[in-house]
């Protein structure tokens, strides 16, 4: 994966996510920060869709990648500042400062204090956000178009409200407090890898869209069509095209992966295992013929293990082949994608697990592919 660094600036180059050094800049920073928090919370589905792919589904929530659940990480100090605004309580630092938007200056926020949580999908890192869910093969155009759009839509709502206000500062203070309170659930500074976060996120009402079909199912929701069409980013026809293309590509990629796995099992792994079984069997027979009373215990134990595993792999291959055939029968791309996600991928994992058990039992000369050790140290 990769980290997509995202911020906003004026036409004169002023970074709108730079914490303020004056009361006015403080208010500006908090307003834009609040807009982003609201935008992310209300559009978790769109952000997840923007990074959805067959490969990224495997990565999210594993291999040091953020989880599929979208949340915002602010760091302890900025989190405490927003909490003080939400609860109308003093900011809990040494001076016990009570934050008043547009009056106080934000405390200095060291950049390293906002970037300690590598498990967050959307983390504030001093003067920008890092969207860490983007897959390595994905273009950043889609995620950035989504981020720009959802924040622009939210800022439009804020502008409509504030432009009508008779007392701008009071209205600004009320808006920031109201929206921070309403979208507090999206803020999470904890460990995104922890299993308890899945339960906590469910309690908070956050989406856990584990697979591309789960995510893309929300793409044509009315709120999403309204957002993109009102902004003039996409037409409804274009969105329907995106929907079909995402699903079709997902199905094609997985079809290639399944066909490849079946070929590897049938043309390489099983034949190599059979050859090695034949070698060990011949060695055991020859040993007993040449050495009276020889037990050939090691060879027989190895043969028992290999025989059980190759039969199990053949069964898993048959199951996978059946699941794959059923999935391809679906003419509707969403139905096909769900079949791949719910049935085929688990069947692939089961077949791979058995093949992984066979691999260390084979002699190096009989292995059809380089091992991890070969790939890392020898090739």
Secondary structure, DSSP 4 states (H G I P E B T S, - for coil): ---EEE--B-TT--BTTSPPSSHHHHHHHHHHHHHHHHHHHHTHHHHHHHT--HHHHHHTTSTT---SS--EE--HHHHHHHHHHHHT-B--STT-PBP-TTTSPPPP--GGGG---TT-SEEE-SSSEEETT--TTS-HHHHHHHHHHHHHHHHHHHHHHHHT-SSHHHHHHHHHHHHHHHTGGGB--S-TTSHHHHHHHHHHT-----SHHHHHTTTT-HHHHHHHHHHTS--HHHHHHHHHHHHHHHHHHHHHHHHHHHHHIIIIIHHHHHHHHHHHHHHHHHHHHHSTT---HHHHHHHHHHHHHHHHHHHHHHHHHHHHHHHHH--SHHHHHHHIIIIIHHHHHHHHHHHHHHHTTS-GGG-SS--HHIIIII-
